[in-house]
Amino acid sequence: MKGKLVELSTKEFDVLKALIEERGKVLSREALLEKVWGIEESSDLDTRTVDQHIARLRDKLGSAADNVVTEKMLGINSGDLDKLERKGIK
């Protein structure tokens, strides 16, 4: 992956940016919906768009996606995103 361009949609980039900005923290689906899509938390909202964007990001990032970890019942943890930078993904 090092030195290769990874094409991301605008929202995929925004999700990755949100994870990098909150490096090492667990972000809930609701937190990502608010941060990336501007949708404030709503108990009536049932969407899988965050899951779909994370899945596409993992697919595009290849082995570097090992640093994007789903914490069951908590959210998405960006893990050691310094590894992404060392692999040439910024």
N, C-alpha and C positions, 0 to 999 in steps of 0.2 A: 504494500500500500504506500510505502514511503515514496515521495516524489510524484505520485500519481494524483491527478485531479479527480475529485469525487463530485459528480453533479448532484446537487440537492435542489429540491423545490424550495420556494421561499419559506413555507411553513416547516419543512424538514430542517432548514437552516436555523429558523427561529427556535425550534425545539432543541437542537444541538447547542445553540447559543445559551438558552435558558439553563441547560444542564451544566454547561461550562461555568456560567456565572454563579451557579449554586454548587460548585464542585464539592463532592464528598458528602453532600446532604441528600436526604431522600425527599423527592418531590412527589406529592400525590397527583393523581389524575386531575383533581380539581384545581390544584395550584398551577399545573401546566395549562389547563384550559383558561385560567384567568391571565396568566403571564403571557401566553402566546396568542390566544384567540380573543382575549379581553372579555371572556364570559365569566361573570362572577358566580361564585358557588351557588348552586341551586339543587335542592334535594329532588326536584322534579326532573332534572336533567339526567338523561341516561344516554351517554354517547361513547362510542368506541373509537372516535377519531384519534385520540391520543395514542391508544394501543396500535392503531394502524400506522400512524406516523413513526412510532418507535420501531415497529417491525420493519418498515421500509428503510429507516436509518440503519438498523442493524444489518440488513441485507446489503446496503450500499457501502457500509464501513468495513465489511469483511471481518477479518480477525481482530481489528481494532474495536469492534462492537462488544468484545468481551468486557470492556470497561463500562458498558451501559447495562446495569444490573437491575432486574425487577425484584423488589423486596415484597414478597407476598403480603397482601393486606396493608401495605404501607405506601408504596409508590415506586418511583424510578430513582435509583442511586447512580450518580455519574461516576462513581468509583474513582480510579486514579486517571483522570483525563490528561495528566501530564504525559502518560503513555501514548495517548493519541497524538500529542504534539511531537513526541519523539519519533512516532511513526510517520510523521509528515502531514498529519491532518490538523489543520488549525482553523 
